[in-house]
Amino acid sequence: MKFEWTRAMTKRALTYIAAGAGIILVYFLMQNWDEVTDLWSTAADILRPFTIGLIFAYLLNGPLMFFEKHLGFVEKNKPRRALRRTLAIIITWVATIAVLGAFFYIIMPDVMESVNTLINNIPGYLESLQNLVRTVAENYNLELPFIDEFLEFRISSEVAMKLLMDYGEELLPQIANIANISVQIGGAIFDIVIAVILSVYMMFSKETLIAQMKKALYAILKKDAAATMVRVARESHRIFSGFINGKLLDSLIIGILCFIGMSIIGFDFTLLISFIVGCTNVIPFFGPFLGAIPSVLILLMVDPWQAFWFAIFVFILQQLDGNVIGPKILGDSTGLPAIWVMFAILVGGGIFGIIGMFIGVPAFAVIYEFTKEILENRLKKKELPEETESYKVIKGLKDLDEIEKGEAK
């Protein structure tokens, strides 16, 4: 009997070979994990300017498109398209540098001055707070151990100096590495300069770069798989750009409204607290609480009544943001239910810290959207309802026929 090697056998053999190679590769990586991490770290260092440049280009894509759209004096035909894009890039970067310059040279000095004033006045604030606690404890006959410990706590310039000296002793060994630190600072500046240059190239030829990536996908993958990848990338961009740009604008508005409101009411440390509230507001759901807690504690040391009224003020402000400003700006950019927003924030924050809390929501929104699509397609093939509401009224799939019969009647 003549043996015939079929096409199916070839595919099966290749599958076994690939699986074996994968197992060997995983074993090799685990046995040489230190070398792998060193290699990964080296590659990350080399690609850092490119990564930063990509982030710059992505974040500035919105302003770039806005300026390019409103350059009415430059024609849109092909010969003028390069000039239009060049002018839009220049205006985008000039505006970005102007905003950053205003932030670091106008806002940050006032914020740091507020921090310095707060630190210098901590002994006086603490004494006032202790007097208040002592008065309340005497009026209501409170006898709790932590109250006595709090009333006996003292902090003075001598204590602060001792803490500073102790901290300085820990920093002394680092002074020997000042040359290394200088090299690192110089390297960071070099990376940023290269990243800005790369971002300009990316912004100028973004359509060509995207077309090249799509071309590579269609050349490597099957047509349907490549089309799916392109659709996933497009949907991911829609969710990420809508959420990030909207959340940054929303946080800026909240910070400004907080500053105006606090200035009108007459709270202390207006700029510092508005800065904290605006920055923490970029974190979905938990952001308002993360900003309100340290702000209330700051005002609590200054004046407990200010802390009380500020808590009411920031609650009203966050309600305004959550029910009016946020929905107007963000809309339903993620499409995530509240429970999954909390899940994405906790997981993202647990893995990547503060940045993970920020990007965790749009990242999980992409996963959620396509998981939902896959499940609904499978339900459709099984001729089952796709809407979640349909599964709230049945105890099991056995009841489905009865429901469908009832709807038919």
Secondary structure as UniProt FT lines:
FT   HELIX           7..31
FT   HELIX           33..59
FT   HELIX           61..69
FT   TURN            72..73
FT   HELIX           78..102
FT   HELIX           103..107
FT   HELIX           108..120
FT   HELIX           122..139
FT   TURN            140..141
FT   HELIX           145..152
FT   HELIX           157..175
FT   TURN            176..177
FT   HELIX           178..204
FT   HELIX           206..220
FT   HELIX           223..265
FT   HELIX           270..280
FT   TURN            281..282
FT   TURN            284..286
FT   HELIX           287..302
FT   HELIX           304..320
FT   HELIX           321..325
FT   HELIX           326..330
FT   TURN            331..332
FT   HELIX           338..381
FT   TURN            382..383
FT   HELIX           388..392
FT   HELIX           397..399
FT   HELIX           400..408
//
